[in-house]
Amino acid sequence: MSKSVAKYAIGIDVGGTTTKFGIVSREGKILEQDRIPTNAHEVVEDFIDDLYDKLMPMIKRIGGIENIIGIGMGAPNANYYSGNIEYPPNLKWKGIIPIAELMHKKFGLTTKLTNDANAAAVGEMTYGVTKGIKHFITITLGTGVGSGIVVDGKILLGHDGFAGELGHTIIRPGGRLHKSTKMRGSLEAYASATGVRETAIELLTLHPDKESLLRDYALNNITSETVYECAMQGDTIANQIFDFTGQILGESLANFIMFSSPEVIVLFGGLTKAGNLLLNPTRKAMEANLLPIFQNKVKLLFSELKEADAAILGASALIWDVSEYD
């Protein structure tokens, strides 16, 4: 099949709960998209069969399989080099899963795989605010903290395909326990949506006499969204939570800058909906912890890609031009 004939790529984002997928044009327009539950099947082959049943009618509607150049996939613990998902902590399928090979056999299409955070970085480089930029870092602030590092226009993969786990760097040695990894003091334990919730519970517990709108909620019902809503109403503790989160994130970004000297850091994910409540303390702490040669050089931006579409776009971008890896 000639690449010049194919008009579209398939983008698939394998999440811990939901798998999103769509057919994407070279210009980044999603023609059709859908989703399936990720863990509805005990074995990965049944999951792929479900994907096939959903995708084939979509492929038929855009003119058939000959119009598809290939499949790009983003997934947790995915290895670009091997095409495997390796020991995923949040999926039913355990061990090493050769998902790129299985997808190729099922669809007859070239399949490229990378971890979900790297897929987001490729999406930004292809369709987003870093288009044309050769040095940048993407930080995804969601349930966890993901990251993608681009140096000289290439995703940093390391010798084994797993470079760039900035969310698991230790920024408070001996600090807060990360329940999944059992490590203490990682960035993800503080600067994720889960981390914001943990900070809220800690502050409310440590300061029982301080009034807060957050006390209208049971501790188990507090989320990063409720913290944001209370902060927007001027709640002191809620604002302190974002100041603390931004401080830790900013200190971490300063370390990352002194490692790879990016031109831009792009923040993405649900937590960025907090806007300047998060951005201002993050930027302040970042600049305060940089050597003078790095200060006031790095742009700190929010992604402009639609959150609902970004995962599909990033995955599909893998298949158009993989030169950023090779």
C-alpha positions as CSV (number, residue, x, y, z in Angstrom):
1,M,0.0,0.0,0.0
2,S,1.5,3.3,-1.0
3,K,1.7,6.0,1.6
4,S,0.6,8.6,-0.9
5,V,-2.8,6.9,-1.3
6,A,-3.6,6.7,2.4
7,K,-5.4,9.7,3.7
8,Y,-6.0,8.9,7.4
9,A,-4.5,7.4,10.5
10,I,-6.1,5.7,13.4
11,G,-5.3,7.0,16.9
12,I,-6.0,4.9,20.0
13,D,-5.5,6.0,23.6
14,V,-5.5,3.0,26.0
15,G,-6.5,4.4,29.4
16,G,-6.8,2.6,32.7
17,T,-10.6,2.9,32.5
18,T,-11.5,3.9,29.0
19,T,-9.9,3.4,25.5
20,K,-10.6,6.3,23.1
21,F,-10.0,5.9,19.4
22,G,-10.7,7.8,16.2
23,I,-9.8,8.3,12.5
24,V,-7.7,11.4,12.0
25,S,-6.7,13.3,8.9
26,R,-3.1,14.5,8.3
27,E,-4.3,18.0,9.3
28,G,-5.4,16.8,12.7
29,K,-9.2,16.6,12.1
30,I,-10.9,13.7,13.8
31,L,-13.5,12.4,11.4
32,E,-15.0,9.8,13.7
33,Q,-14.3,8.7,17.2
34,D,-15.7,6.3,19.8
35,R,-14.6,4.6,23.1
36,I,-14.8,1.3,24.8
37,P,-14.1,0.2,28.4
38,T,-10.5,-0.9,28.7
39,N,-10.9,-3.6,31.3
40,A,-14.1,-5.2,30.2
41,H,-12.2,-8.2,28.8
42,E,-10.0,-10.6,30.8
43,V,-7.6,-11.1,27.9
44,V,-6.1,-8.6,25.5
45,E,-7.2,-10.5,22.4
46,D,-10.9,-10.0,23.3
47,F,-10.2,-6.3,23.8
48,I,-8.6,-6.1,20.3
49,D,-11.7,-7.9,18.8
50,D,-13.9,-5.3,20.4
51,L,-11.8,-2.5,18.9
52,Y,-11.9,-4.2,15.5
53,D,-15.7,-4.5,15.7
54,K,-16.0,-0.7,16.5
55,L,-13.4,0.5,14.1
56,M,-14.2,-1.4,10.9
57,P,-17.6,0.3,10.3
58,M,-15.8,3.6,10.8
59,I,-13.1,2.6,8.3
60,K,-15.7,1.5,5.8
61,R,-17.4,4.9,6.0
62,I,-14.2,6.8,5.1
63,G,-13.6,4.6,2.0
64,G,-12.0,1.4,3.3
65,I,-8.8,0.1,4.8
66,E,-6.7,1.3,1.8
67,N,-7.3,4.9,3.0
68,I,-5.6,4.1,6.4
69,I,-1.8,4.6,6.6
70,G,-1.6,2.8,10.0
71,I,-2.4,2.8,13.7
72,G,-0.8,4.8,16.4
73,M,-1.4,3.8,20.1
74,G,-0.6,5.4,23.4
75,A,-0.8,3.3,26.5
76,P,0.6,3.1,30.1
77,N,3.9,1.4,30.4
78,A,4.2,1.1,26.6
79,N,7.6,0.6,25.0
80,Y,8.1,2.2,21.5
81,Y,11.1,0.0,20.8
82,S,9.4,-3.4,21.4
83,G,5.7,-2.5,20.7
84,N,4.9,-4.1,24.1
85,I,2.9,-2.9,27.1
86,E,5.1,-4.0,29.9
87,Y,3.7,-4.8,33.4
88,P,0.9,-2.2,33.4
89,P,-0.2,-1.5,37.0
90,N,-3.8,-0.4,36.1
91,L,-4.8,-2.9,33.4
92,K,-6.2,-6.4,33.8
93,W,-3.6,-7.8,31.4
94,K,-0.5,-8.6,33.3
95,G,3.1,-9.2,32.2
96,I,4.4,-8.3,28.8
97,I,1.6,-7.7,26.1
98,P,2.8,-7.6,22.5
99,I,-0.1,-5.3,21.5
100,A,1.5,-3.7,18.4
101,E,2.1,-7.1,16.9
102,L,-1.4,-8.3,17.8
103,M,-3.0,-5.2,16.3
104,H,-0.9,-5.6,13.1
105,K,-2.2,-9.2,12.8
106,K,-5.8,-8.2,13.4
107,F,-6.0,-5.1,11.1
108,G,-3.1,-5.7,8.7
109,L,-1.9,-2.2,9.3
110,T,1.5,-0.9,10.6
111,T,1.0,-0.2,14.3
112,K,3.2,2.1,16.4
113,L,3.1,2.2,20.2
114,T,4.4,4.6,22.8
115,N,3.5,5.5,26.3
116,D,0.5,7.9,26.7
117,A,2.6,10.8,27.9
118,N,5.0,10.6,24.9
119,A,1.9,10.4,22.6
120,A,0.7,13.7,24.1
121,A,4.1,15.2,23.3
122,V,4.0,14.0,19.7
123,G,0.5,15.5,19.5
124,E,1.7,18.9,20.7
125,M,4.6,18.8,18.3
126,T,2.4,17.9,15.3
127,Y,-0.8,19.8,16.0
128,G,-0.3,22.0,19.1
129,V,1.5,24.9,20.6
130,T,5.0,23.4,20.1
131,K,4.6,22.9,16.4
132,G,8.1,23.7,14.9
133,I,9.8,23.8,18.4
134,K,12.7,21.3,18.9
135,H,13.1,21.5,22.6
136,F,10.2,21.2,25.0
137,I,8.6,19.2,27.8
138,T,4.9,18.2,28.2
139,I,3.6,17.6,31.6
140,T,0.2,16.0,31.9
141,L,-1.6,16.8,35.2
142,G,-4.4,14.3,35.6
143,T,-5.0,11.4,38.0
144,G,-1.3,11.0,37.8
145,V,1.6,13.1,36.4
146,G,2.8,12.1,32.9
147,S,5.6,13.7,30.9
148,G,7.2,13.7,27.4
149,I,10.6,15.2,26.8
150,V,11.6,16.4,23.3
151,V,15.3,17.2,22.6
152,D,16.4,18.2,19.1
153,G,13.0,17.4,17.8
154,K,13.1,13.8,19.1
155,I,11.3,12.1,21.9
156,L,13.7,11.1,24.6
157,L,13.3,7.4,25.1
158,G,16.5,6.2,26.8
159,H,18.1,2.9,26.1
160,D,15.1,0.8,27.1
161,G,12.2,3.0,25.9
162,F,11.1,4.2,29.4
163,A,12.9,7.5,29.8
164,G,10.9,10.6,30.9
165,E,9.1,9.4,34.0
166,L,9.3,12.8,35.6
167,G,6.1,12.3,37.6
168,H,7.9,9.6,39.6
169,T,11.0,11.7,40.4
170,I,11.4,12.3,44.1
171,I,11.0,15.9,45.1
172,R,10.3,15.5,48.8
173,P,12.5,12.7,50.1
174,G,10.7,10.7,52.7
175,G,7.5,12.6,51.9
176,R,4.0,11.6,51.0
177,L,3.4,7.9,50.2
178,H,2.4,7.1,46.6
179,K,-0.1,4.4,47.1
180,S,0.6,2.6,43.8
181,T,4.4,2.7,43.7
182,K,4.9,2.6,47.5
183,M,7.6,5.3,46.9
184,R,7.6,8.5,49.1
185,G,7.8,12.1,48.0
186,S,7.3,11.8,44.2
187,L,6.0,14.6,42.1
188,E,2.9,12.6,41.3
189,A,2.0,12.3,44.9
190,Y,1.6,16.1,45.1
191,A,0.9,17.7,41.7
192,S,-1.8,15.3,40.4
193,A,-5.5,15.6,40.9
194,T,-5.1,12.9,43.4
195,G,-2.3,14.9,45.1
196,V,-4.5,18.0,45.3
197,R,-7.2,15.9,47.1
198,E,-4.6,14.5,49.5
199,T,-3.3,18.0,50.3
200,A,-6.8,19.2,51.0
201,I,-7.5,16.4,53.4
202,E,-4.1,17.0,55.2
203,L,-4.7,20.7,55.6
204,L,-8.3,20.3,56.8
205,T,-7.1,17.7,59.3
206,L,-4.1,19.6,60.5
207,H,-6.1,22.9,61.0
208,P,-9.5,21.8,62.4
209,D,-10.3,25.2,63.7
210,K,-9.9,27.0,60.3
211,E,-13.1,27.7,58.5
212,S,-13.4,26.5,54.9
213,L,-16.0,25.9,52.3
214,L,-14.4,22.5,51.9
215,R,-15.8,21.5,55.2
216,D,-19.2,21.3,53.6
217,Y,-18.0,18.1,51.9
218,A,-17.2,14.8,53.4
219,L,-13.5,14.1,53.2
220,N,-14.0,11.2,50.9
221,N,-16.0,13.4,48.5
222,I,-13.4,16.1,48.1
223,T,-11.9,16.3,44.6
224,S,-9.6,18.7,42.8
225,E,-12.7,20.1,41.2
226,T,-14.3,20.9,44.5
227,V,-11.0,22.5,45.7
228,Y,-11.0,24.7,42.5
229,E,-14.7,25.7,43.0
230,C,-14.0,26.7,46.6
231,A,-10.8,28.6,45.7
232,M,-12.7,30.6,43.1
233,Q,-15.1,31.7,45.9
234,G,-12.1,33.0,47.8
235,D,-11.7,30.2,50.3
236,T,-8.4,30.5,52.1
237,I,-7.5,26.8,52.5
238,A,-8.5,26.0,48.9
239,N,-6.2,28.8,47.7
240,Q,-3.4,27.5,50.0
241,I,-3.8,24.1,48.4
242,F,-3.1,25.5,44.9
243,D,-0.2,27.6,46.2
244,F,1.4,24.5,47.7
245,T,0.8,22.4,44.6
246,G,2.2,25.1,42.4
247,Q,5.3,25.5,44.6
248,I,6.1,21.8,44.4
249,L,5.4,21.7,40.6
250,G,7.4,24.8,40.0
251,E,10.4,23.5,42.0
252,S,10.2,20.3,39.9
253,L,10.0,22.1,36.6
254,A,13.1,24.1,37.6
255,N,15.0,20.8,37.9
256,F,13.7,19.6,34.6
257,I,14.7,22.8,32.9
258,M,18.3,22.5,34.2
259,F,18.4,19.0,32.8
260,S,17.3,19.6,29.2
261,S,17.0,23.4,28.7
262,P,13.6,23.4,26.9
263,E,12.2,26.4,25.1
264,V,8.7,25.6,26.3
265,I,7.0,23.6,29.0
266,V,3.4,22.7,28.1
267,L,1.0,21.8,30.9
268,F,-2.0,19.6,30.0
269,G,-4.7,17.6,31.8
270,G,-7.7,18.2,34.0
271,L,-5.8,20.1,36.7
272,T,-4.9,22.9,34.3
273,K,-8.6,23.9,34.4
274,A,-7.5,25.8,37.6
275,G,-5.8,28.3,35.3
276,N,-3.9,31.0,37.1
277,L,-4.6,29.5,40.5
278,L,-2.1,26.9,39.5
279,L,0.0,28.7,36.9
280,N,1.0,31.7,38.9
281,P,2.5,29.9,42.0
282,T,4.1,27.4,39.6
283,R,5.8,30.0,37.5
284,K,7.0,31.9,40.7
285,A,8.5,28.8,42.2
286,M,10.1,27.7,38.9
287,E,11.9,31.0,38.3
288,A,13.0,31.2,42.0
289,N,14.7,27.9,41.8
290,L,16.6,28.3,38.5
291,L,20.2,29.4,38.0
292,P,20.4,32.9,36.4
293,I,21.5,31.4,33.0
294,F,18.1,29.6,32.8
295,Q,15.8,32.3,34.3
296,N,13.1,34.1,32.2
297,K,13.9,31.9,29.2
298,V,11.3,29.1,29.3
299,K,7.7,29.7,28.3
300,L,5.2,28.0,30.6
301,L,2.0,27.3,28.6
302,F,-1.2,25.4,28.8
303,S,-2.0,23.1,25.9
304,E,-4.6,24.4,23.4
305,L,-5.6,21.0,22.2
306,K,-9.1,19.9,23.2
307,E,-8.7,17.6,26.1
308,A,-11.3,15.2,24.7
309,D,-9.4,14.9,21.4
310,A,-5.8,15.3,22.4
311,A,-5.1,11.6,23.3
312,I,-6.5,10.4,19.9
313,L,-4.6,13.1,18.0
314,G,-1.3,12.4,19.8
315,A,-1.6,8.7,19.1
316,S,-2.4,9.2,15.5
317,A,0.5,11.6,15.0
318,L,2.9,8.7,15.8
319,I,2.0,7.1,12.5
320,W,2.4,10.0,10.1
321,D,6.0,10.7,10.7
322,V,8.1,8.6,13.1
323,S,11.3,10.5,12.4
324,E,11.2,12.2,15.8
325,Y,11.9,8.7,17.2
326,D,14.3,7.3,14.6
